[in-house]
Amino acid sequence: MALILLIVIGAILGWLASIITRTEDRNGILTDAAAGVIGSLLAGLLVNKGSIIGGLSATALLAAVAGAVVLLAALTLYQRHRANA
């Protein structure tokens, strides 16, 4: 049950991260959701010291948004580099 909650919250945070990075029109909703989930997992590993599923704290949520923002920014840079090559 906690994993499902993590996926849902990660998808919402991915959408929020796409708004922050202003890529909500370029990427699809699945890309934003995947970036949110993966960013949340990676940030969760860092914040919770190796545990994927920790508590829902403000620090964990901010770290998850930051992880999704970094992932979306990296994806955008990769797509631009690939288009220019």
N, C-alpha and C positions, 0 to 999 in steps of 0.2 A: 504494500500500500504506500509506503514511503517513497518508493521508486516512481510510482505513478505521479505522486504529488510533486516530486522533483522534476519530472518531465513537463508537467503542466506549468509549474512556476518558471521553469527554464524557458519554455516557449513564450510565455508572457514577457519575461525579461529580455529575450531575444528581440521581440517586437519593440520593446522600450529602447533597447540598444540601437536598433535600426533608425529610430526616430532621433536619437542623440547623434548618431553618425551621419544622419541625413541620407541614408541609403534605402529608405523604405520603398521608393519607387523603382529602384534598380534591381534589387534582389527580390526573389519571390518570398512568399510567406513561409514556405518550407525551409528555405535557406536561413531566414531570420530565426525561425524556431530551432533549427538544428544548431545554429551558432549560439543561441541562448542556452540550449541544453548542454552542449559541449563546453561552452564557457563557464556555465554553472558547475559542471562536474570538475573542471580543472581548478576553478577558484575554490570550490568546496574542498578539494584535496589540500590546497594551500592553507586555507583558513582553519579547517578542522583537523589539521595536522595528520593527514593521511586517511582520514575517514571520509568516504564520499557523502554519506548521509549523516549530517549533524543536526543541530537544532536550527530553527528558523530565527535567527537574530538579525538585527539591523546590519551588523558587520558582515555576516554571511551574504545577505541580500545585496549589499553594496559591492562586495567582492564578486558576486555572480554577475552583476550588471557590468562591472569593470572588465571581467573576463570575456563577456559577450561583446563588449565594445571593442576590445583589443582584437578579438577574433574577426569581427566584421571589418575592422579597419585593415587588417592583414589581408583578408579576402578581397577587399576593394583594391588595394594596392597590387595584388597579384593579378586581378582581372585587368587593370589598367596596363600593367607591364606586358601582359600576354597580348592585349589588343595592339600595343605599339610595336611589338616585335615582329 
